[in-house]
Amino acid sequence: MFVKIINKALIIILSLASIFSCSQEIKCDDFKKGRFVVPNDTEGTTPYRIIRSDTTQVEIDSEGVKRYSKLKWLNDCSYVIFYDADKMPLTDFQKEVNSVGGIIVEVTKIEDSCFYYTSNIKGDDDSERIDGIMCKE
């Protein structure tokens, strides 16, 4: 009887260990900081890199041009992007985006080390929704 109890306990411990070791799920929070790439599959864009802290990001396009943004997190899976006028001169479009409340980005799916998102300009009912993907480098 003692052997049966030990065998059952050992099976339960091994089962729990395998469940917890395999459940290292990537969450939205894992994309708040780090280095990322947006591949060429996003409509109308060429690949570019993003270097992100919790509240700022730098986008570097294929020609080395940098765009600076500030991030305001609404929750773990949604944030608003504002162009950073302190770090770069803004175009008329970027000024308009900032004046209507920025660009809202919502994570729609996480797969491997990438997340899929939708984005649109806040306060602009006519703005086009853009779907894309961003992956950890």
N, C-alpha and C positions, 0 to 999 in steps of 0.2 A: 504494500500500500504506500509506504514511504517513497519508493521508487516511482510509482505512478504520479504522485504529487510533484516530485522533482521534475519529472519529464513534462508534465503539464505546465509547470512554472517556467521551465526552460523554453518550451514552445511559445508561450505567451511573450516572454522577454525577447526572443528572437524576432517574433512577428512585429512587436512594437518597434524594435530597433530598425527593422527594415522599412517600416512605414515612415518613421521620422527621418531616416537618412535619405529617403527618396522624395520627401515633400519640401524641398528647398525651392518653393515657388517664388518666382519673380513678381514683385508687386509694383504698383505705380510709383511708390516712394523710392524705388531703386533707380528712377530716372530723373530725380531732382538734382543730382550732381554727377559730373563726370564728362567724358569725351564721347561724342556721338557722331554718327554720319547719317545724312539723309540721302538715300540713293537716288538714282536718276529715274526711278519709277513714279515719282510725284509729278503730277500733271504740270507741265510748263516750267519745270526747274531742271537745272543740271545738278549733279551731286555737290553737296557741301558739307562741311564739318561744323559741329557745334561744341563749344567748350562752355560748360554750365556750372555755376555755383547754385546755391539754393535760391538766390534772388536776382541773379544776372546771367546773361549768356552772350557769347560772341559767336556770330555766324561767320564762317570763312568760306567764300565761294571758290570755285576752281581756278579763278584768276588771282586769288589771294586778297580780294577785297573783303574788309571786315565790316560787319554791321553789329552794333551794340544794342542790347535790349535789357529792359528790367522785367522781372517776372513777379507776378502776384498770384500766389497759390490760393485757389478757392477751396480746394480739398485735395486729397492725395492724387486724384486723377483728372483734375481740371485746373487750368491756370489762364491768366491773362498776360499777354505780351504788350509792352509799351516800348516804343523806340526811345533810346537814351540820348536826348539832346545835349547832355553834358559831355558826351564822349564823341559825338560826331554831328556834323551839320545834317539837318533833316530835310528830306525832299518834301514837296507839297503834299504828296500822298501820305508820307509818314506822319506829318503834322496833322493831317485830317484823321488818320487812324487813331492817333493819341487823343485828339479832341472829342471823338465819339466814344471813347472808353477802351480802346485797344482791340487786340485780337484774342478771341476766346478759343482755347485749344482744349479739347476733351479726348482723353484716351478711350478708345473704343474696344481695343483687344490687345492683349500681350501674348506674344508667341516667341519662345526662345529668348534671345536677348534684344528683341525689337518690340516696339509698340506701334500700333496703328492709331491714327488720330483723325478727328475732323476739326476744322477751324473755320471761323468766320469773323467778320468785323462786328464788334459789339455795337449795338444801336443803329446798324445799317441793315434794314430789312431787305434791301436789294443786293446785299453783298453775296457773292458766290461762295458756297461752301466748298472748302478744299479738303480732300481726303489725302492722307499721306502716311508715311512710315518713317520711323527714326530708330536706329539701332546703336547699341553700345559698340564702341571701337574695341 
